[in-house]
Amino acid sequence: MRTIKVAVIGAGFMGSMHASIFAGDPRAELVAVVDRDTARAKAVADGLGGGVRVYGSHEELLANETLDLVSICTPDHLHLEPALAIAAKGINLFVEKPIASTLEEGRKIVAACQASGVKLGVGYLLRFDPRYYKARELIETGKIGTPIHVYARRNSARTEGPKRYAGTLPLAMHVTVHDVDMVLWMLKGQTPVTAYAQQTEILLGEMGTQDTLAGVVRFSGGTVVTFESAWSLPAGARHMIDARLEMIGTEGSFEVQCGDSGLYFADNQTSREIDTQHWPEMGGKVGGDLRIELSSVLDWIGGADCHVATGEEALLSLELTQALVRSADTGEVQRFS
């Protein structure tokens, strides 16, 4: 297979890891890193050795490079413009979740990729977490039977998400959307019927975001799903992310427990878990679920099958997540046609 030429747009938290993974994969050539803050983009590029070029905009990138894949890791509300331009150039596209900040923008991205005949993948990392993947296999092989109830929890410390994202998009768009995609993936064939949610803004309201969101969704097959999301745990909480997924079915049940990374560190000043699952750094390289995901995307660009979320699936996740947000804002049950 020929080398896949890749560029990364966005040199922040996720973009820097995308760049590192692509730069270290022998199937890929990381051509460029793009960021409005060119100093930040240069710092990422310089850390990956020579030959990685730096641009301040996607327009500069597309005017100067021939590419096979572009990974967009900008804030969600900045996905649309580069995505449309990349699709128009006939370049395959990978977008960090959610696909966009609004359904209208998400639909435009999907339509543009369909019109140009390019591949579009959306970065829902949990699909590449072996724990969630194996849980889905239990459903696919009939061991759970018909799903009756699902409980999805994703809580984290107030020092994590709010520090990076407060005031940009609602908590649900950063946190709950992960579990929404996973539930939709696991309940394939069912569609949401009603959604109801409540939220609190006691602690983080002044920062422009929510402390917690709790929602209940009924699906067309009768399954009921309870979502719980928060980023208001105390700074000293043991778990970086206290997450779990439970399903009860007619023939069996499972629990996916993600609270404990397996490595806990304490000294005289602090205590914390060290990530061993999503993007741990080993020998100077980013590993874990993120490496598996992006490696699978490269296989996919090369013609292999891949369970990366499609644009259409990402629209469904966005639609349900926004319904939960509307319900929490208005106090009204949201109904799907």
DRENLO-826897 format. One line per 5 residues: number of its first residue (from 1); their letters; for each residue y, z, x of C-alpha. Coordinates in steps of 0.5 Angstrom, whole numbers, plus 500, padded with zeros to 3 digits. Example, Ala and Ser with C-alpha at 12.3 -4.5 7.8 and 13.67 -1.06 7.14 Angstrom:
1> AS> 491:516:525 | 498:514:527 $
// end
This chain:
1> MRTIK> 500:500:500 | 507:498:503 | 512:504:504 | 516:506:498 | 523:506:499 $
6> VAVIG> 526:512:496 | 533:515:495 | 535:522:492 | 542:523:488 | 544:530:489 $
11> AGFMG> 543:535:495 | 543:541:492 | 537:546:491 | 532:541:488 | 535:535:491 $
16> SMHAS> 534:538:498 | 527:539:497 | 526:533:494 | 529:530:500 | 524:534:504 $
21> IFAGD> 518:532:501 | 519:525:501 | 522:525:508 | 515:528:510 | 510:523:506 $
26> PRAEL> 507:518:510 | 507:513:504 | 515:514:503 | 521:512:507 | 527:517:505 $
31> VAVVD> 533:512:506 | 539:516:503 | 541:522:500 | 547:522:495 | 552:527:493 $
36> RDTAR> 559:527:491 | 560:533:497 | 558:528:503 | 558:534:508 | 553:537:503 $
41> AKAVA> 549:531:503 | 550:530:511 | 547:537:512 | 541:535:508 | 540:528:512 $
46> DGLGG> 541:531:519 | 536:537:517 | 531:531:516 | 532:527:523 | 535:521:524 $
51> GVRVY> 535:515:520 | 537:518:513 | 544:515:511 | 549:519:507 | 553:516:501 $
56> GSHEE> 558:519:496 | 556:516:490 | 551:512:487 | 555:506:487 | 555:506:494 $
61> LLANE> 548:507:495 | 546:501:490 | 551:496:494 | 548:498:500 | 540:499:500 $
66> TLDLV> 534:496:497 | 530:501:494 | 523:502:490 | 525:509:487 | 531:514:486 $
71> SICTP> 530:521:484 | 536:524:480 | 537:531:482 | 544:532:479 | 546:537:474 $
76> DHLHL> 544:535:467 | 550:532:464 | 551:527:470 | 544:524:469 | 547:518:465 $
81> EPALA> 551:514:469 | 547:513:475 | 540:512:471 | 543:507:467 | 546:503:474 $
86> IAAKG> 539:504:477 | 535:502:471 | 540:495:471 | 538:494:478 | 530:494:477 $
91> INLFV> 529:500:481 | 524:506:478 | 527:512:476 | 525:520:477 | 529:525:473 $
96> EKPIA> 529:532:474 | 528:536:467 | 531:535:462 | 532:528:462 | 540:529:459 $
101> STLEE> 544:534:456 | 544:530:450 | 539:526:446 | 544:520:445 | 544:520:453 $
106> GRKIV> 537:521:454 | 535:515:449 | 540:511:453 | 536:512:459 | 530:511:456 $
111> AACQA> 532:504:453 | 535:502:459 | 529:503:463 | 525:500:458 | 529:494:458 $
116> SGVKL> 529:493:465 | 521:494:465 | 522:500:470 | 518:506:471 | 521:513:468 $
121> GVGYL> 518:520:470 | 522:526:468 | 520:533:472 | 517:538:468 | 514:541:474 $
126> LRFDP> 509:546:470 | 504:539:469 | 503:540:476 | 501:547:476 | 494:548:477 $
131> RYYKA> 494:554:472 | 497:550:466 | 493:544:468 | 486:547:467 | 489:551:461 $
136> RELIE> 490:544:458 | 483:542:460 | 480:547:456 | 484:544:450 | 482:537:451 $
141> TGKIG> 474:539:452 | 474:543:446 | 473:550:448 | 479:553:445 | 478:549:438 $
146> TPIHV> 484:548:433 | 490:552:436 | 492:557:432 | 498:561:435 | 501:560:442 $
151> YARRN> 506:565:446 | 510:562:451 | 514:567:455 | 519:565:461 | 523:571:463 $
156> SARTE> 527:572:470 | 532:576:474 | 540:576:472 | 541:574:480 | 537:567:479 $
161> GPKRY> 539:562:473 | 546:565:471 | 548:565:479 | 547:557:479 | 547:555:472 $
166> AGTLP> 552:560:467 | 557:556:463 | 554:549:464 | 548:549:459 | 545:554:454 $
171> LAMHV> 539:558:457 | 534:554:453 | 536:548:456 | 534:551:463 | 529:555:461 $
176> TVHDV> 525:554:455 | 525:547:455 | 519:548:461 | 515:551:456 | 517:547:450 $
181> DMVLW> 514:541:454 | 508:544:456 | 507:546:449 | 508:539:446 | 503:537:452 $
186> MLKGQ> 498:541:450 | 499:540:442 | 498:533:443 | 498:530:436 | 502:535:433 $
191> TPVTA> 509:535:431 | 514:540:430 | 516:542:422 | 520:548:423 | 524:551:428 $
196> YAQQT> 528:558:428 | 531:562:434 | 535:568:435 | 539:569:442 | 543:575:445 $
201> EILLG> 549:575:449 | 550:582:450 | 550:582:458 | 551:575:460 | 556:572:454 $
206> EMGTQ> 562:573:459 | 559:568:464 | 558:563:458 | 551:564:457 | 545:567:453 $
211> DTLAG> 541:573:456 | 535:571:452 | 532:567:446 | 527:568:442 | 524:562:437 $
216> VVRFS> 518:561:432 | 516:553:431 | 511:551:426 | 507:545:428 | 504:539:423 $
221> GGTVV> 497:542:424 | 499:549:422 | 499:552:429 | 505:557:430 | 508:558:437 $
226> TFESA> 513:563:439 | 518:562:445 | 521:568:449 | 526:566:454 | 531:570:458 $
231> WSLPA> 534:571:465 | 537:578:464 | 532:582:468 | 535:587:472 | 536:585:479 $
236> GARHM> 531:589:482 | 525:587:477 | 519:586:481 | 518:579:478 | 522:573:480 $
241> IDARL> 519:569:474 | 515:573:469 | 512:568:465 | 505:567:461 | 502:562:456 $
246> EMIGT> 497:565:451 | 493:561:446 | 489:563:441 | 484:558:437 | 478:557:433 $
251> EGSFE> 473:557:438 | 476:561:444 | 483:563:447 | 486:563:454 | 492:566:458 $
256> VQCGD> 496:563:464 | 499:569:468 | 504:567:472 | 508:573:473 | 505:575:480 $
261> SGLYF> 506:570:486 | 501:574:490 | 506:576:495 | 510:582:495 | 515:584:500 $
266> ADNQT> 519:591:501 | 524:594:506 | 529:599:506 | 534:595:503 | 530:590:498 $
271> SREID> 524:588:494 | 522:582:492 | 516:577:491 | 516:571:495 | 514:564:492 $
276> TQHWP> 507:562:493 | 506:557:488 | 512:552:486 | 516:550:492 | 513:555:498 $
281> EMGGK> 515:553:505 | 510:552:510 | 511:550:517 | 518:547:515 | 515:543:510 $
286> VGGDL> 516:544:502 | 509:545:499 | 506:547:492 | 507:544:485 | 513:540:487 $
291> RIELS> 510:537:493 | 504:535:488 | 508:533:483 | 512:528:488 | 506:526:491 $
296> SVLDW> 503:524:484 | 510:520:483 | 509:516:489 | 502:514:487 | 504:512:480 $
301> IGGAD> 509:508:483 | 504:505:487 | 500:503:481 | 495:510:480 | 495:514:473 $
306> CHVAT> 500:520:473 | 501:525:468 | 508:526:470 | 512:526:463 | 515:520:460 $
311> GEEAL> 522:518:458 | 519:519:451 | 516:525:452 | 522:528:455 | 526:526:449 $
316> LSLEL> 521:530:444 | 522:536:449 | 529:535:449 | 530:535:441 | 526:541:440 $
321> TQALV> 529:545:445 | 536:543:442 | 533:545:435 | 532:552:438 | 539:552:440 $
326> RSADT> 542:550:434 | 538:555:430 | 540:560:435 | 547:558:434 | 547:558:426 $
331> GEVQR> 542:563:424 | 539:557:420 | 532:554:420 | 531:547:423 | 527:542:419 $
336> FS> 524:536:422 | 523:529:418 $
// end
